[in-house]
Amino acid sequence: MIKVHSSLQYQQALVRTLLKQDGPRPAATGQAAADQAAPGSDVRARPVNMSLAADSLADSLEEIGMMFSEKMEKKSKGLNRRQINTQHLRSNRSAVERIERLGELYQLLDDEQQEKLEARLGSLKGGLGQGANAEQLVASADNDPARCDLLLRMTLREADRSGDITTANAAGEALNKLHEQYGDRVRAGLNTASSIASFTTDPTEKQSMRNLYYHGIVKHQSAAVILSSLLERFGREQFRPGLRTLQRALAEDIASLTPSLSSRSLHKIHLGLSEAGRLTQMIVKSDELLNRLRSGGKIPLSALDGLDMTKRLLGIAEMGLLPNDITAIGKEFAGEQPQARLRFLNGLLPLVNDIPPMLWQNQKNRPEATTLLRGAITQLINNQNRAGSQGAV
């Protein structure tokens, strides 16, 4: 039986151990699986004590830069000392046994509830028996590929120990299929487990942060999407602690021997997140614009605030701007009156210009967005002038 357990001194090393020493392998057959089974440790669950980082954003960025430099230096030296043959590990069933504490890594990723772990293992084993595909197995692991990877490894180890060749073969095949379809998310989840666990011990919060990482970094590869998701999830008050956690997680991912994405892609996102210090200014300027226009009766009152406008600005940086978008955002914040929309768009234009360059997913979208905004403003002015001329006649 796999027991969930914890020890702070193993946490970061354990993530690297998993990624360096193990990987999906083709299924073994016959007596070989049973011969390589070995007894494992049985350690009772112990609570993890994690501290929440609360330093300033500037200090955090400096700390992340230093940590990244140190990790890259260690990585370079390590690669010079040895060559890592991952293909060999994939075909070596004993690699599973070299991971001493799968349960401990699982706790780092999730929680200490033994009953929940046993239920998930049972559900996954049932899926293996029915020939479930990768999507179905991930669904049985609460839709987290990294959790599914660990559960499959636990199942494989138990099958090896008990001599259950059928289950061992099924688990090995499932690991291969999982990594073919979800390899980037598996690597991301395992690489970032330690950083996210330092932010919270709540399994729901851990999953939420991991989902943000999957969505913003692995899927969209966009700093703007990450920042917008953080604002949506935490609001302006808790935004910075959440941001610092994802920055640390990203640094861990970059420094890993098996990062979730290419180094170039991750470095680009890292640079984009370094502009997050200017996000506070975007929120403040958005608040000031809305308050000024509303206090003068130039646009109608609404519940939308600077945080909402900043999320719209981040959406522009991610997706670009189309004429229909200008009409929609104008009506959303200024209502139906052309004069009110004109005043709002005049205030929106400098905010779009101030979006940090590294947050634009496609640099050509920046001049296109400002050109479209100027065109919309000019059209509203011309419409008003024509209406005035017709009224005078």
C-alpha positions in Angstrom: 0.0 0.0 0.0 1.2 3.5 -0.8 1.4 5.8 2.2 1.4 9.5 1.9 4.1 11.2 3.9 6.1 14.4 4.1 9.6 15.8 4.7 10.6 19.3 3.8 14.2 18.4 3.1 13.3 16.1 0.3 10.7 18.3 -1.5 12.7 20.0 -4.2 15.2 17.2 -4.7 12.3 14.7 -5.1 10.8 16.6 -8.0 14.1 16.4 -9.8 14.6 12.8 -8.9 11.3 11.9 -10.5 12.0 13.7 -13.7 15.7 12.6 -14.0 15.4 9.0 -13.0 12.0 8.0 -14.3 9.8 8.3 -17.3 7.2 6.3 -19.2 8.4 2.9 -20.4 7.1 0.2 -22.7 5.4 -2.4 -20.7 7.4 -5.4 -19.4 6.2 -8.9 -19.7 6.7 -12.2 -18.0 8.7 -12.9 -14.9 10.9 -9.8 -15.3 8.3 -7.6 -13.7 8.0 -9.8 -10.7 11.8 -10.4 -10.3 12.4 -6.6 -10.0 9.8 -6.0 -7.4 11.3 -4.7 -4.1 9.7 -3.8 -0.8 9.2 -0.1 -0.2 9.0 2.2 2.8 5.8 2.5 4.8 5.8 6.0 6.3 2.8 7.4 8.1 1.4 10.8 7.1 2.8 13.8 8.7 1.6 17.4 8.1 3.6 19.8 6.0 4.4 23.2 7.4 4.7 25.8 4.6 5.2 29.6 4.9 3.5 32.0 2.6 5.9 34.4 0.9 5.0 38.1 1.6 8.0 40.1 0.4 7.6 43.0 -2.0 7.4 42.3 -5.7 10.7 43.9 -6.4 12.4 41.7 -3.8 10.7 38.6 -5.2 11.9 39.3 -8.7 15.5 39.7 -7.4 15.2 36.5 -5.5 13.8 34.6 -8.5 16.6 35.9 -10.7 19.3 34.7 -8.3 17.6 31.4 -7.9 17.4 30.9 -11.6 21.0 31.8 -12.1 22.1 29.3 -9.4 19.9 26.5 -10.8 21.2 27.1 -14.4 24.8 26.9 -13.1 24.1 23.7 -11.3 22.3 22.3 -14.3 25.3 23.2 -16.6 27.8 21.5 -14.3 25.6 18.5 -13.9 25.3 18.0 -17.7 29.0 18.2 -18.1 29.6 15.5 -15.5 27.2 13.0 -17.0 24.9 12.2 -19.9 21.3 11.4 -19.2 19.8 8.6 -21.3 16.1 9.0 -20.9 15.3 6.4 -23.5 17.1 3.8 -21.4 15.2 4.8 -18.3 11.9 4.4 -20.2 12.8 0.8 -20.9 14.1 0.1 -17.4 11.3 -1.1 -15.0 13.7 -0.8 -12.0 13.7 3.0 -12.5 10.3 3.0 -10.7 12.0 1.5 -7.6 14.7 4.1 -7.5 12.0 6.7 -6.7 12.0 6.2 -2.9 9.0 8.3 -2.0 6.3 8.5 -4.6 3.8 9.1 -1.7 5.8 12.0 -0.5 5.8 13.6 -4.0 2.1 12.9 -4.2 1.5 14.8 -1.0 3.6 17.7 -2.3 1.3 17.7 -5.3 -1.9 17.1 -3.4 -2.7 16.4 0.2 -2.4 13.8 3.1 -5.9 12.2 2.9 -5.1 8.5 2.6 -8.7 7.5 1.9 -8.9 9.9 -1.1 -5.6 8.5 -2.4 -6.9 4.9 -2.1 -10.1 5.8 -3.9 -8.2 7.4 -6.8 -5.9 4.4 -7.1 -8.9 2.1 -7.1 -10.7 4.2 -9.8 -7.6 4.3 -11.9 -6.9 0.6 -11.6 -10.5 -0.1 -12.6 -9.9 2.1 -15.7 -6.8 0.2 -16.6 -8.7 -3.1 -16.4 -11.3 -1.7 -18.9 -8.6 -0.4 -21.3 -9.3 3.3 -20.6 -7.5 5.8 -22.9 -5.4 8.6 -21.6 -8.3 11.1 -21.4 -10.3 8.7 -19.3 -7.4 8.0 -17.0 -6.7 11.7 -16.5 -10.4 12.2 -15.7 -10.2 9.5 -13.1 -7.4 11.5 -11.5 -9.6 14.6 -11.2 -8.4 16.0 -14.6 -4.8 16.5 -13.6 -2.2 14.8 -15.8 0.5 15.2 -13.2 -1.6 13.5 -10.6 -2.5 10.8 -13.1 1.2 10.2 -13.7 2.0 9.7 -10.0 -1.0 7.4 -9.5 0.0 5.3 -12.5 3.5 5.0 -11.1 2.1 4.0 -7.7 0.0 1.4 -9.4 2.9 0.1 -11.3 5.1 -0.2 -8.3 2.4 -2.1 -6.3 1.9 -4.4 -9.3 5.6 -5.1 -9.5 5.8 -6.0 -5.8 2.8 -8.3 -5.9 3.7 -9.9 -9.2 0.6 -8.7 -10.9 2.0 -8.7 -14.4 -1.3 -7.8 -16.2 -1.7 -4.6 -14.1 2.0 -3.8 -14.4 1.8 -4.0 -18.2 -1.4 -2.0 -18.4 0.1 0.7 -16.2 3.3 0.9 -18.3 1.4 1.2 -21.5 -0.9 3.9 -19.9 2.2 5.9 -18.8 3.5 5.9 -22.4 0.1 7.1 -23.7 -0.2 9.7 -21.0 3.1 11.2 -21.8 2.4 11.2 -25.6 -0.8 13.2 -25.1 -0.1 15.2 -21.9 3.6 15.1 -21.4 4.0 18.9 -21.3 1.4 19.2 -18.4 2.9 16.2 -16.6 6.3 17.9 -16.6 4.8 21.2 -15.7 2.9 19.8 -12.7 5.8 17.9 -11.3 8.4 20.7 -11.9 6.2 23.2 -10.1 4.9 21.1 -7.2 7.4 22.4 -4.7 6.9 26.1 -5.5 3.1 25.7 -5.3 3.3 23.7 -2.1 5.3 26.6 -0.6 2.3 28.9 -1.3 -0.4 26.7 0.2 -1.1 23.4 1.8 -4.8 23.5 0.7 -5.2 20.9 -2.0 -7.9 22.9 -3.7 -5.6 26.0 -3.8 -2.8 23.8 -5.1 -5.0 22.5 -7.9 -6.2 26.1 -8.7 -2.6 27.3 -9.1 -1.6 24.3 -11.1 -4.5 24.9 -13.4 -3.4 28.5 -13.9 0.0 27.3 -14.9 -1.4 24.7 -17.3 -3.7 27.3 -18.9 -1.5 30.4 -19.1 1.9 28.9 -19.6 1.5 25.4 -21.1 -1.5 26.0 -23.3 -1.4 29.7 -24.2 2.3 30.4 -23.5 1.3 34.0 -22.6 2.2 36.3 -19.7 -0.9 38.4 -20.4 -3.2 35.3 -20.0 -1.4 34.4 -16.7 -1.8 37.9 -15.3 -5.4 38.2 -16.3 -6.1 34.8 -14.8 -4.4 35.8 -11.5 -6.4 39.0 -11.4 -9.6 37.0 -12.0 -8.7 34.5 -9.3 -7.2 36.7 -6.6 -8.3 40.2 -7.2 -6.0 43.2 -6.6 -5.3 42.4 -2.9 -3.9 38.9 -3.2 -2.6 39.3 -6.8 1.1 39.7 -5.8 1.5 36.6 -3.6 -0.1 34.5 -6.4 2.1 36.1 -9.0 5.3 35.5 -7.0 4.3 31.8 -6.6 3.9 31.4 -10.4 7.1 33.2 -11.0 9.0 30.8 -8.7 7.2 27.9 -10.3 8.3 29.1 -13.7 11.9 29.4 -12.6 11.7 25.8 -11.3 10.3 24.7 -14.6 13.0 26.5 -16.6 15.8 25.1 -14.5 14.5 21.5 -14.7 16.3 19.0 -16.8 13.0 18.3 -18.5 11.0 21.6 -18.7 7.4 21.6 -19.8 8.1 23.7 -22.9 11.2 24.8 -24.9 13.6 27.0 -23.0 12.9 29.8 -25.5 9.2 29.8 -24.9 9.6 29.7 -21.1 12.2 32.5 -21.1 9.8 34.7 -23.1 7.0 34.2 -20.6 9.5 34.8 -17.8 10.4 38.2 -19.3 6.7 39.0 -19.8 6.0 38.3 -16.1 8.9 40.6 -15.1 6.7 43.5 -16.4 4.1 42.7 -13.8 5.3 45.5 -11.6 3.7 47.9 -14.2 0.4 46.1 -13.9 -0.4 48.0 -10.6 0.1 51.2 -12.6 -2.3 50.0 -15.2 -5.0 49.3 -12.6 -4.4 52.7 -11.0 -4.6 54.6 -14.3 -7.7 52.7 -15.3 -9.4 53.6 -12.0 -8.4 57.2 -12.4 -9.9 57.3 -15.9 -13.2 55.8 -14.9 -13.6 57.9 -11.8 -12.8 61.1 -13.7 -15.3 60.4 -16.4 -18.0 59.2 -14.0 -17.6 62.1 -11.6 -18.1 64.6 -14.4 -21.2 62.7 -15.7 -19.4 62.0 -18.9 -20.1 58.3 -18.8 -22.8 56.4 -16.8 -22.1 54.8 -13.5 -21.5 51.1 -13.3 -20.0 48.4 -11.2 -17.0 48.0 -13.5 -13.7 49.3 -12.1 -10.0 49.6 -13.0 -9.4 45.9 -12.4 -12.0 45.0 -15.0 -10.5 47.5 -17.5 -7.0 46.1 -16.8 -8.2 42.6 -17.7 -9.7 44.0 -20.9 -6.3 45.6 -21.7 -4.5 42.3 -21.1 -7.0 40.6 -23.4 -6.1 43.2 -26.1 -2.4 42.4 -25.5 -3.1 38.7 -25.9 -5.6 38.6 -28.8 -5.2 42.0 -30.5 -8.0 44.3 -31.3 -10.8 44.2 -33.9 -13.4 46.9 -34.8 -16.1 44.8 -33.1 -14.0 44.7 -29.9 -13.8 48.5 -29.8 -17.6 48.8 -30.1 -18.1 46.2 -27.4 -15.7 47.7 -24.9 -17.0 51.2 -25.6 -20.6 50.1 -24.8 -19.5 48.0 -21.8 -17.8 51.0 -20.0 -19.5 54.0 -21.5 -23.0 53.0 -22.6 -24.8 53.6 -25.8 -24.4 57.4 -26.2 -21.8 58.2 -28.9 -20.4 61.2 -27.0 -19.8 59.1 -23.9 -18.1 56.4 -26.0 -15.9 59.1 -27.7 -14.7 60.4 -24.3 -14.0 56.9 -23.1 -12.1 55.8 -26.2 -10.0 59.0 -26.0 -9.0 57.9 -22.5 -8.5 54.3 -23.5 -6.0 55.0 -26.2 -3.1 56.1 -23.9 -3.7 53.1 -21.7 -3.3 50.8 -24.7 -0.1 52.6 -25.6 1.2 52.0 -22.1 0.8 48.2 -22.2 4.3 46.8 -21.7 5.8 45.5 -24.9 6.6 42.1 -23.5 3.0 41.5 -22.7 1.9 41.6 -26.3 1.6 38.1 -27.7 2.2 39.4 -31.2 4.1 42.6 -31.5 2.4 43.7 -34.7 -0.9 43.8 -32.8 0.3 46.8 -30.8 0.4 49.4 -33.7 -2.7 47.8 -35.3 -4.7 48.3 -32.0 -3.7 51.9 -31.7 -4.5 52.6 -35.4 -7.9 51.0 -35.0 -8.7 53.0 -31.9 -7.7 56.3 -33.6 -9.9 55.3 -36.5 -12.9 54.6 -34.3 -12.4 58.0 -32.5 -12.1 59.8 -35.8 -15.3 58.1 -37.0 -17.2 59.1 -33.9 -16.0 62.7 -34.3 -17.1 62.8 -38.0 -20.5 61.4 -37.1 -21.0 64.1 -34.5 -19.9 66.8 -36.9 -22.3 65.6 -39.6 -25.1 65.4 -37.1 -24.4 68.9 -36.0 -24.3 70.2 -39.6 -27.6 68.6 -40.4 -29.1 70.0 -37.2 -28.0 73.5 -38.2 -29.7 73.2 -41.6 
